[in-house]
Amino acid sequence: MKSPQGGPALLFAKPTLRSGTASRYPVAVNLFGSERRMALALGVERLDDVGDRIAQLLDLKVPTL
């Protein structure tokens, strides 16, 4: 997120374990490395939408009877 477009996301399909064998599990890094990818992951158009929603939740009023 430090550079304007973010860095590339990397997928290691078969990372090597300490034993020298290939892992059964792939490893992905930097998936959320740009504002655009982070917004996609959160299902919003822009990250400020998430902040606005949090502010709405924190501004709840206790009902009066």
C-alpha positions as CSV (number, residue, x, y, z in Angstrom):
1,M,0.0,0.0,0.0
2,K,3.0,2.3,0.2
3,S,3.3,2.8,-3.6
4,P,0.4,4.3,-5.4
5,Q,-0.7,1.1,-7.2
6,G,0.4,-1.2,-4.4
7,G,2.7,-4.1,-5.0
8,P,1.9,-7.3,-6.9
9,A,0.1,-10.2,-5.2
10,L,2.2,-13.3,-5.3
11,L,1.1,-17.0,-5.3
12,F,3.5,-19.7,-4.4
13,A,1.7,-22.8,-5.7
14,K,4.0,-25.4,-4.1
15,P,6.3,-23.8,-1.5
16,T,9.2,-25.8,-0.3
17,L,9.1,-27.0,3.3
18,R,12.1,-27.1,5.6
19,S,12.3,-30.9,4.9
20,G,12.8,-30.1,1.2
21,T,9.4,-31.5,0.2
22,A,6.7,-29.5,-1.5
23,S,3.9,-28.2,0.7
24,R,0.3,-29.4,0.0
25,Y,-0.9,-25.9,0.6
26,P,-0.3,-22.9,-1.7
27,V,0.7,-19.6,-0.1
28,A,-0.5,-16.2,-1.3
29,V,1.0,-12.9,-0.1
30,N,0.2,-9.2,-0.5
31,L,-3.4,-9.9,-1.6
32,F,-4.5,-6.6,-0.1
33,G,-1.5,-4.7,-1.3
34,S,-3.5,-1.9,-2.9
35,E,-6.5,0.3,-2.0
36,R,-8.4,-1.1,-5.0
37,R,-7.8,-4.7,-4.0
38,M,-8.7,-4.0,-0.4
39,A,-12.0,-2.3,-1.5
40,L,-12.8,-5.3,-3.7
41,A,-12.2,-7.6,-0.7
42,L,-14.5,-5.6,1.5
43,G,-17.2,-5.2,-1.2
44,V,-17.1,-1.4,-1.4
45,E,-16.4,1.1,-4.0
46,R,-13.9,3.0,-1.8
47,L,-12.3,2.4,1.6
48,D,-14.0,5.5,3.1
49,D,-17.3,3.7,2.7
50,V,-16.2,1.2,5.4
51,G,-15.1,4.1,7.7
52,D,-18.5,5.8,7.1
53,R,-20.3,2.6,8.0
54,I,-18.3,2.2,11.2
55,A,-19.0,5.8,12.2
56,Q,-22.7,5.1,11.7
57,L,-22.5,2.0,14.0
58,L,-20.7,4.0,16.7
59,D,-23.3,6.8,16.6
60,L,-26.2,4.6,17.7
61,K,-28.5,6.3,20.1
62,V,-30.1,4.5,23.1
63,P,-33.9,4.5,22.6
64,T,-35.8,6.5,25.2
65,L,-39.0,5.2,26.7
